[in-house]
Amino acid sequence: MSGPGFRYDTVSLPSQADFALRRNAEPPGLHSELHYHDHYELLFCFTGQLPCRVEGSAFLLESGSVLLIHPYQLHQSMPAQGNAERIALRFRRSVLEQRGETLIQMFLEQAPRHKNLLVLEAKSQRVIYRILNDMLREQTEDGFGRTQVEDALLTQMLFYLARAAGPLPSQRISSEERLVQRVIEYLDDHLAEENSLPQLAGRFFTDRYHLSRCFSQQVGCPPHRYLTYKRLQRAAQLMETGTPASHAAALCGFEDYSNFYRRFREAFGVTPRQWAGRGRNPAATP
């Protein structure tokens, strides 16, 4: 089998930084590869519309909406509809932990599973966009207390977002989208089990070719590659908490350690031992 079909994003957030902010203009037709990273990402759209996919769910990011991407969620931006201007705020979990349980609850508990889009009322939108612009301006100026000002603005923005944002009203989804969401939830809950395409198709009473096509269209990779990614992700988390690599591999459904070793290095760019040895700093250069 070839590579895992996704890439680990090691560029967007410097290894020594807790957060980073960047403004981008997305011309029509531009899109990103399917990827994931170890930190949170908030996408704010200023103008235009930007279609995105997060683990099989499709979202349309536009003015007044915010896309919240959790660590290790497979995602990609699709070709923009016209010129889209956005701001991307990326931050580590430590940013939430340093600011208390209120933010942790908002980002970990209030955001429903696979429902990553938040909407802002007009007043909240103006306030949050003003804070983001102030943060961008601080990045270009080397004024006194710049770090402290940036940190204070980040705190203000996150708390304001936690207070002001609400989930997007429920939308009707197609039968194909519902099927893929059910398969994703099943795979996430049964990582260590054998789940071949024929087995999945039988469990969900559908044709395997139909399932493979729908899954690949919505997620960006076929079911077996998604399962491999989720197993690797879970193994990485286990090793971060002190679980030996061989035991983590077995717990996540890898019967052959050499196969686990090869796939882990392909996906993360480091060996399992290197990953476990450097703690929560997977974006550092090996």
C-alpha positions as CSV (number, residue, x, y, z in Angstrom):
1,M,0.0,0.0,0.0
2,S,1.2,3.5,-0.8
3,G,1.5,6.4,1.7
4,P,-1.3,7.2,4.1
5,G,-3.1,9.6,1.8
6,F,-2.8,12.7,4.0
7,R,0.0,14.9,5.3
8,Y,1.0,16.1,8.7
9,D,1.1,19.9,8.8
10,T,4.4,21.0,10.4
11,V,4.6,24.4,8.8
12,S,1.7,26.5,10.0
13,L,2.6,26.7,13.7
14,P,6.3,27.2,14.7
15,S,7.4,24.6,17.2
16,Q,8.1,27.2,20.0
17,A,4.9,29.2,19.4
18,D,1.7,28.8,21.3
19,F,-0.3,30.6,18.7
20,A,0.0,32.2,15.2
21,L,-2.3,34.5,13.2
22,R,-2.2,34.9,9.5
23,R,-4.3,36.7,6.9
24,N,-4.9,35.0,3.5
25,A,-6.5,35.8,0.2
26,E,-7.9,32.7,-1.5
27,P,-8.2,33.2,-5.3
28,P,-10.9,31.2,-7.2
29,G,-9.9,27.6,-7.8
30,L,-7.3,27.4,-5.0
31,H,-7.6,24.6,-2.5
32,S,-5.5,22.8,0.1
33,E,-4.5,19.2,0.3
34,L,-6.1,16.9,2.9
35,H,-4.1,17.3,6.1
36,Y,-4.2,17.5,9.9
37,H,-2.2,19.1,12.7
38,D,-1.7,18.8,16.4
39,H,-3.3,22.2,17.3
40,Y,-6.6,24.0,17.1
41,E,-7.4,26.2,14.1
42,L,-10.1,29.0,13.9
43,L,-10.9,30.2,10.4
44,F,-12.6,33.6,10.1
45,C,-14.0,34.7,6.7
46,F,-14.0,38.4,5.9
47,T,-15.2,38.4,2.3
48,G,-16.4,35.8,-0.2
49,Q,-17.2,32.2,0.5
50,L,-14.8,29.3,1.2
51,P,-16.1,25.7,1.1
52,C,-14.3,23.4,3.5
53,R,-14.5,19.7,4.6
54,V,-13.8,18.4,8.0
55,E,-13.8,14.6,8.4
56,G,-16.5,14.1,5.9
57,S,-18.7,17.1,6.8
58,A,-19.0,19.9,4.3
59,F,-19.2,23.6,5.5
60,L,-19.4,26.9,3.7
61,L,-17.4,29.5,5.4
62,E,-18.6,33.1,4.8
63,S,-18.8,36.4,6.5
64,G,-20.1,36.0,10.1
65,S,-19.2,32.3,10.4
66,V,-16.2,30.7,12.1
67,L,-14.8,27.3,11.4
68,L,-13.4,25.5,14.4
69,I,-11.0,22.6,13.6
70,H,-9.9,20.4,16.4
71,P,-6.4,18.8,16.7
72,Y,-5.9,15.8,14.4
73,Q,-9.2,16.3,12.4
74,L,-8.7,15.6,8.7
75,H,-9.7,18.7,6.8
76,Q,-9.1,20.7,3.6
77,S,-10.3,23.8,1.9
78,M,-12.1,23.4,-1.4
79,P,-11.9,25.8,-4.4
80,A,-13.1,29.3,-3.3
81,Q,-16.2,30.8,-4.8
82,G,-14.8,34.1,-6.0
83,N,-12.1,35.8,-4.0
84,A,-12.3,34.9,-0.3
85,E,-10.4,36.7,2.4
86,R,-9.8,34.9,5.6
87,I,-7.8,35.0,8.9
88,A,-6.5,31.8,10.4
89,L,-5.8,31.6,14.1
90,R,-3.9,28.5,15.2
91,F,-3.2,27.7,18.8
92,R,-2.2,24.8,21.1
93,R,-4.3,23.3,23.8
94,S,-2.0,25.0,26.3
95,V,-3.5,28.3,25.3
96,L,-6.9,27.1,26.6
97,E,-5.4,25.5,29.7
98,Q,-3.7,28.7,30.7
99,R,-7.0,30.6,30.6
100,G,-9.2,28.3,32.6
101,E,-12.0,25.7,32.4
102,T,-14.4,28.0,30.7
103,L,-12.5,28.0,27.4
104,I,-11.7,24.3,27.7
105,Q,-15.4,23.5,28.1
106,M,-16.3,25.7,25.1
107,F,-13.8,24.2,22.7
108,L,-14.0,20.6,23.9
109,E,-17.5,20.1,25.1
110,Q,-19.9,22.7,23.5
111,A,-18.7,22.2,19.9
112,P,-20.7,19.1,18.8
113,R,-18.9,16.2,17.2
114,H,-18.3,16.8,13.5
115,K,-20.3,20.1,13.7
116,N,-17.5,22.6,13.5
117,L,-19.2,25.7,12.1
118,L,-20.1,28.6,14.5
119,V,-22.1,31.7,13.7
120,L,-21.7,35.2,15.1
121,E,-24.3,37.9,15.5
122,A,-23.5,41.2,13.8
123,K,-22.3,43.0,16.9
124,S,-20.1,40.1,18.0
125,Q,-18.7,39.8,14.5
126,R,-17.6,43.5,14.6
127,V,-16.0,43.2,18.0
128,I,-14.1,40.0,17.1
129,Y,-13.0,41.2,13.7
130,R,-11.7,44.4,15.4
131,I,-9.7,42.3,17.9
132,L,-8.2,40.2,15.1
133,N,-7.2,43.3,13.2
134,D,-5.5,44.7,16.3
135,M,-3.6,41.4,16.7
136,L,-2.5,41.6,13.1
137,R,-1.3,45.2,13.5
138,E,0.7,44.2,16.6
139,Q,2.5,41.6,14.5
140,T,3.8,44.3,12.2
141,E,4.9,46.7,15.0
142,D,7.7,46.3,17.4
143,G,6.2,48.4,20.1
144,F,6.8,48.2,23.9
145,G,5.1,45.2,25.5
146,R,4.1,43.6,22.2
147,T,4.0,40.1,23.5
148,Q,1.9,41.1,26.5
149,V,-0.5,43.1,24.2
150,E,-0.9,40.1,21.8
151,D,-1.5,37.8,24.7
152,A,-4.2,40.1,26.2
153,L,-5.9,40.5,22.8
154,L,-5.9,36.7,22.3
155,T,-7.5,36.1,25.7
156,Q,-10.1,38.8,25.0
157,M,-11.0,37.3,21.6
158,L,-11.3,33.7,22.8
159,F,-13.5,34.6,25.7
160,Y,-15.7,36.8,23.5
161,L,-16.0,34.0,21.0
162,A,-16.9,31.5,23.7
163,R,-19.6,33.8,24.9
164,A,-21.0,35.0,21.6
165,A,-20.8,32.0,19.2
166,G,-23.6,29.5,18.7
167,P,-23.8,26.4,16.5
168,L,-25.2,26.8,13.1
169,P,-28.9,25.8,12.9
170,S,-29.4,22.2,11.9
171,Q,-29.4,21.7,8.2
172,R,-30.7,18.8,6.2
173,I,-28.0,16.5,4.9
174,S,-28.2,13.9,2.1
175,S,-28.4,10.2,2.7
176,E,-24.8,9.8,1.4
177,E,-23.5,12.4,4.0
178,R,-25.4,10.7,6.8
179,L,-24.0,7.3,5.7
180,V,-20.4,8.6,5.8
181,Q,-20.9,10.3,9.2
182,R,-22.2,7.0,10.6
183,V,-19.3,5.1,9.2
184,I,-16.8,7.7,10.6
185,E,-18.4,7.4,14.1
186,Y,-18.3,3.6,14.0
187,L,-14.6,3.5,12.9
188,D,-13.7,6.1,15.6
189,D,-15.3,3.8,18.2
190,H,-13.8,0.5,16.9
191,L,-10.2,1.4,15.9
192,A,-8.7,-1.9,17.0
193,E,-11.1,-4.1,15.1
194,E,-10.8,-5.5,11.6
195,N,-13.0,-3.3,9.4
196,S,-12.6,-4.1,5.8
197,L,-14.6,-2.4,3.1
198,P,-16.9,-5.4,2.6
199,Q,-17.5,-5.7,6.3
200,L,-18.4,-2.0,6.6
201,A,-20.7,-2.2,3.6
202,G,-22.5,-5.2,5.1
203,R,-22.8,-3.5,8.5
204,F,-24.4,-0.4,7.0
205,F,-26.5,-2.3,4.4
206,T,-24.9,-0.7,1.3
207,D,-22.8,-1.6,-1.7
208,R,-19.1,-1.5,-1.1
209,Y,-18.4,0.5,-4.2
210,H,-21.1,3.0,-3.3
211,L,-19.6,3.3,0.2
212,S,-16.1,3.8,-1.1
213,R,-17.1,6.4,-3.6
214,C,-19.2,8.4,-1.1
215,F,-16.5,8.2,1.6
216,S,-13.7,9.3,-0.7
217,Q,-15.7,12.2,-2.0
218,Q,-16.6,13.5,1.4
219,V,-13.5,12.7,3.4
220,G,-10.8,12.9,0.8
221,C,-9.5,9.4,1.2
222,P,-11.0,5.9,1.2
223,P,-12.2,4.2,4.5
224,H,-9.1,2.0,5.0
225,R,-6.8,5.1,4.8
226,Y,-9.0,7.0,7.2
227,L,-8.9,4.1,9.6
228,T,-5.1,3.8,9.3
229,Y,-4.8,7.6,10.1
230,K,-7.1,7.3,13.2
231,R,-5.2,4.3,14.5
232,L,-1.9,6.2,14.1
233,Q,-3.4,9.3,15.8
234,R,-4.6,7.2,18.7
235,A,-1.2,5.4,19.0
236,A,0.6,8.8,19.1
237,Q,-1.7,10.0,21.9
238,L,-1.0,6.8,23.9
239,M,2.7,7.2,23.5
240,E,2.5,10.8,24.7
241,T,1.1,9.4,28.0
242,G,3.9,6.9,28.4
243,T,2.5,3.8,26.7
244,P,5.3,1.8,25.0
245,A,5.2,2.0,21.3
246,S,4.7,-1.8,20.8
247,H,1.8,-1.8,23.2
248,A,0.2,1.3,21.7
249,A,0.5,-0.3,18.2
250,A,-1.3,-3.5,19.5
251,L,-4.0,-1.5,21.2
252,C,-4.7,0.3,18.0
253,G,-5.1,-2.7,15.8
254,F,-1.6,-3.1,14.3
255,E,-0.7,-6.7,14.5
256,D,2.7,-6.2,12.8
257,Y,5.0,-3.7,14.6
258,S,7.2,-3.2,11.5
259,N,4.1,-2.2,9.6
260,F,3.1,0.2,12.3
261,Y,6.6,1.7,12.4
262,R,6.7,2.3,8.7
263,R,3.3,3.9,8.5
264,F,3.9,6.0,11.6
265,R,7.1,7.4,10.1
266,E,5.3,8.1,6.8
267,A,2.6,10.0,8.5
268,F,4.5,11.9,11.2
269,G,8.0,12.2,9.8
270,V,9.6,10.7,12.9
271,T,9.9,7.2,14.4
272,P,7.6,6.2,17.3
273,R,10.5,6.4,19.7
274,Q,11.3,9.9,18.6
275,W,7.7,11.0,18.9
276,A,7.5,9.6,22.5
277,G,10.8,11.1,23.4
278,R,10.0,14.7,22.6
279,G,6.6,15.0,24.4
280,R,4.0,17.4,23.1
281,N,6.1,19.0,20.4
282,P,5.3,17.0,17.3
283,A,5.9,20.0,15.0
284,A,9.6,20.2,15.9
285,T,12.1,19.3,13.3
286,P,13.2,15.6,13.7
